[in-house]
Amino acid sequence: MSFSYRDGVLCAEGIALPQIAGQFGTPCYVYSRAALYAAFEAYRAAIKGRDALICYAVKANPNLAILNLFARLGAGFDIVSGGELARVLAAGGEAGKVVFSGVGKSHEEMRTALKAGIGCFNVESASELESLAGIAGSMGLVAPIALRVNPDVDAKTHPYISTGLKSNKFGIAYEQALPLYRRALDLPQLAIKGIACHIGSQLLDPAPAAEAAGKILGLADELAAAGIILAQLDLGGGMGIRYRDEEAPTAAGYLAALLDLLKGRSEKLILAPGRSLVGNAGLLLTRVEVLKHGEEKDFAIVDAAMNDLMRPALYDAWHDILPVRQTGEGNDERSYEVVGPVCESGDFLGHGRSLALREGDLLAVMSAGAYGMAMSSNYNTRPRAAEVLVDGVKLHQVRRRETVAELYALESVVP
């Protein structure tokens, strides 16, 4: 296992976490290269034998070291901003393997992506289609496109990360897709490459994804009958991971029904996993600053906070919180609210965690590789954490901790 106890001390691959804390301080994000590699290889094995491309969803964790690792494994990338495109290119990713999703692409982002020569724009509205055609024409280029179609399928996940219902802001309504494809066919500045669909994140049941894929394949057949032949099917990502006691699917198990639907079809398959590649490949290392025993609750105040890991405050999400050093039986175990020093009542990492603690102890907040550092902020003028990649017994700092001075370096006072 990438994270496991050895002689009572939690380790990342071959490195004990206290060593990392001593060298890089806390809070600190710690990633396992072996876990990242294994997660990617599980997808590659599941799609072996068919024309397919795994496009890592950059928003899950955009660190350059992680992007570079996936690029060297042959990955493409699913991006949602011009900034993410710049990261992919800086990390050695191929522009031709980039898919640009997102509901609000700016004109400047479209120009930048066209100039870079990205593989495909996943168009999410009629307005975007017209804008992209106009911009491509002004540059003397042809924009490769797919329409992101909303299949109106309930992903059965948290409402904040559900994207495939009629009430969501994402994609083009299923009923509007055929006329919009016909419009795209009339625009010489656009080249229709395929169709795209993504229904949500942290999906534990493969059935909704297969249902959505079935609808998309039906639409692809309608388009073919109308003379619009698609070269690729982008069926998104969203496979969930185990955070607490969920029965998370394997890549092969999750994709089995979807791949059955694709038997006999010639279109290239595009997948866009994010969380399932990086989520359980990372943890947040933090130190207990204060133990505060109140009348109703006991608090473990740690040096990580909601600005470092937003998911608990945002989604009431669960992350296992483990002591870095295991304690023997009979120690004073209490139920703690694990909270940060940020000045908000919603600043917590875990409620009611049974732990035996002393001030100065290290804790590991698990399953923090996805939407952890990616969603962090500088609230309360707190420098963002360092990031470290472990490779066997080697340590690589892949992002240094910010300094307070850097947080206000772009500001100025008015005379």
N, C-alpha and C positions, 0 to 999 in steps of 0.2 A: 504493500500500500504506500501511496505517496506521503500520507500523513499518518504516523502511527507512534505509539509509545515504545520506547526502548529503555529498559531499566528505570521505568517510572517517569521518563521525560519525553514529552511530545517532540517528534522530529519531523522535518520536511526532508524527504528522501534521506540522505546521509548526514544531515546537519541538524543539531539540536536547536530548538527555537531560542533558548536562552543565549546561545552564541550570536544569533541574528540580532536579538534585542540589544546585546552588549555592543555589537559592532555598528548597528544602524539606528538604534533608538526605537522608541515607540511613540505613537502608533505606527505600524508598518504593515504593508501588504506583502504577503509571501506567496509566491507561485511555484508550482512544481512543473518543471519541463517534461518530466516523464508522464505526468497526468495529462498535460496538454497534447502530447504526442499520442498517447493511448486513446484519448477521446476522438481525435481526428482519424486515427487508423480504424476505429470502430465504424465510423461512417463510410470510410473508403471500402472496407470489407463488405459492408451491407449493400453497396451499389456496384460491386465488382461485376463486370460483364456487360454493363450498359454504358452508353454515351452519357456522361453526367459530369457536373462540376459542383464542387462544394464551395459555396461563397460565404465565408465567415461574416456574420453580422457584426460589423465593427463597433456598433454602439454598446455592445455588451462589455467590452474591455478594449480600448483603443491603444494600449501601450505599444510602442514601436517594436519592442522585443518580441511581443506575442504576435504582432502582425508579421514580422520578419520570419518567425518560426513557421507560421502557417504558409506564408508565401513560398518558402523553401520546400514545403511539403506539396506544393502544387495548387494551393487554394486560390480561388477567386475571392472577391470581397463584395458584400452588400453594404452600401453606404447610404446615409441620409443627409449629408451636408457636404459642402465644399471643403470644410475643414477636415472631414474624414477622408476625402479623396487625397488631400495633401499628405495626410498621415500615411495612407496606403502607399503612395508613390515614394515618400521618404523612407519607408520601410522595405522597399524593393519589390512591392507588388506590381503586377502587370496591369496597365490601364485597360487593356482589352479583355481582362477578366473581371472588370468592375461592373456591378449593376447598381444604378442610382435610383433608390426608392425615396419615398417621402412626399408629403402632401403639399409642401410649400417651397419648392425649389425656386430660388431667386433667379432673375435673368443673368446675373453675374455668375452664379453657380453653373447655370446651363452653358454659358460661354466657356468657362474654365473646363468643364467636363468634355465638351465638344472638342476643344483644342487639345485636350489630353488624349482623345481617342478612346473613350470608355466603350465597354462592350454593349451596354444597353441602358436606356432610360425606362424605368417603370413608371409610366404616366398615370396620374391619379385623378385627372379631371379634364373636361373638354377645354377649359381655359388654358391649362398647362399644355395641352396638345397644340393649340393654336400658337401659343407663345413660343414653344420649342421650334415649331416649323418656321416661324418668322425669324428667329435668331439664327437657326441653322442656315436659312436662305441668305441672310445678310453676311454670313461668314463663308458662303460658297461651299457649305458642307451638307451632308445628309446625316440626320440623326437616327440611330438605330433605336427602335422602341418596342415595348410591350405595353399593353394596358393592364394595370392592376385592377382586377375585377373583384368586387365584394360579393361573395356567394351567399350571404345572409345565413351563415352557419354559426350556431352557438358553440364556442370553444370550451365552455364549461371551466373557465378560469376566472381569476380576479377581474372585476369589471374594468379596472384601470389598464389591464394589459390584454383585453379582448379587442380584436380589430376587425372581425369579420361579420359583424351584424349591420343591419340597415341603419341603426342609430349611431354607428361609429363614423368618424371623420374620414376613414381611410377608403381608398379605392373608388371604382366606378360601379354603379348599380348594375347588377347582372343584366337587367332588361335593357339598359342603355349601351351595352357593350357592342353589339352588332352594328347599330348605326354609327357609333363612334369609330369602329374599325373601318367602316366604309368611307367615312370622312378622311381618315388617315391615308387610305388608299388613294384618295384624290390629291394628296399633298406630296409633290415630288421631293420635298425637302425631308421627308420621313421615309424610313425603311422599316416595315413591319417585320420584327424578328420572332415575336412570340406572345405569350400571355402569362400573367403573373397573379399570384394569390397568396395571401398570408392571413391567417385567422386569429392569431394571438400567441401568447407566450406562456411558459410553464404548463404545457399540455401533458397530462399524464395518461390520458386515454387516446389511443390512436384513431378511434372511430370518427371524431369530428374532422380530423385532417383528411381521412380517406373519403368522407362524405363530400368535403369541399373539393377534393381532387376529382371525384366523380362528376360534380357539376361543371368544373372547369374543362374536363375532357369532353363532356357533352357540348359545351360551347365551342370548343375547338373543332368538333365535327360539324357543327352548324356553319362555322366560318369556312371550313374546307368546302362545304357544299355551295357556299357563296363565292367560291374562287379565291378565298384568302387562306393561303397555306402557311402554317406556322412551323418554324424551325426549332423552337424551344418552348418548354413548359417550366416556368419558375413556380414551384409549389411551396416556397417559403421555408420557414423553420418552425421554431416554437416548442420542440420537444423538451419536457420538463426534467428536473433532477430531484434527487432526494435531499430535502432540507432537514426533515425531522423523522417522520415515520412513513412517508409516502412510498408506494411501490412504483418507483420510476422505471420506465421501459428502457430496454437496450436500444441502440440505434437500429439493429436488425429487426427487433420486435416491433418497434414503432413504425418502421418503413415497410413492413411485410405486406400489409393490405394495400398500401399505395402502389408498391411495385407490382403487385398482382394486376392492378388496374392498367398498368402501363405495358403489360405483355403484348407483344406484337406491334407496338407503336414505334415510330422511327424518330420522334422528336427528342431532342437533347433535354435531359432533366437537369434543372438547376435547383439546388437546395440551399437554404440560407440559415443554418444553425448558428446560434450565438451562445446562449446560456449553457446548453448541453456540452459545448466544447470547453468552456472556461470556468463555469460556476464552481464545480467541486475541485478545480485545480488551484484554488487560492483560499487563503484565510487572512483575517485581520488580527495582527498581534498587538495586544494592548496590556497596559500595566495598571494595577489597582492603586489609585492615589489615596483614597479615603474610604474607610468603613464607617458608616453612619447608622447607628441603631436607633430607630425612631419608635414611637409608641405603637404605631400600626404596621410599619414596614421597616425592613432593614435594607440599606442601600450600599451597594458597592459602586463607588464613583471611580470610573476608569479614565485614562487619558485619551481614549477614542470617544467619538461623539457622533451625533446625527449628521454633522457635516462631513464626517469620514465615511459613514455607512448609513445612507438615507432610508434603505428599504424598511427597517422596522417602524420608523416614524411615518413613512409614507403609506405603506401597505399593511401595517401591523404584521409584518413578515417575521417568521421564525428563523433564527440561525442558532444552531447548537453552539453553546459556549462551554469550552473545556478548559480545565486547569492545565497549564503547561507542565507543572510538576504534580504527579499524582500523590495524594496523601494517604497515610495508613488509616485503618479503621479506628473509630473512636475519636477522631478529630471533631472539632466543633462545627458541624455542618448546619447551615441555616438556609432559609429561603431568601434570596437577595433579588432586589430590583437592580439590574446592572445598567447603570446610567452614565452619561457623560457630563462634562462640565459646562456644556452650552446652556445659555440662559433661556430655556424653554422647558415647559413641563412635558412636552412630547419628545424630549431628548432621552431616548432609551435604546439599548441594544437587546435587552431581554427582560421579561417579567418573571418573577417567581422562580428563579433558578436555584436549585439546591447545590450549594458549594461550601467547602471549608476554606476560608480565605484569611489572609493576613495582608496588611498594607504592604505594597511592594511586589505582591505576587503577579505573575504573568498569566494572562488568559488568551485563549485563541478563539476568535469568532469564526466559525467554520462556514464553508460554502459561500465565500465572499469574493470569488473570482469574477463573477458577473454582476454588473450594475452596482459595484462597490466604489472603487476609485473613479469609475466612469461618471458617477452621479455625485461625486464629492464637491464640496464648496469651501469657501473661505469665511463662512458665517462666523461672527464674533472675532474676526481678524485672526483666524486660526490657520496657520500654514498647513497645506495638505501633506499627507503622509508620504514617506519614502516607499518605493516598491522594489522588491528583491526577487530575483529568479534563481531558484535552486536547481542545479544540474548535478545530480549525484552528490559528490562531496565538494562541489564548487559553488561559490556564491557570486552572483552578479547583481550589483545595484543597477536597476534599469530605469529608475527615476529617483533623483535625490530629493530630500525634503526641502520644501520651500523655506525661505527666510521671511521674517515679518517685513523687512524692508522691501522685499520684492512685491509684497501685496499692495503697497501704496506707491510703487515706483512710477506708475503711469498717471498718478494724480498730481494736481497742483493747487496751490492756494491763490486766492484772488487778492491783489493788492488793494 
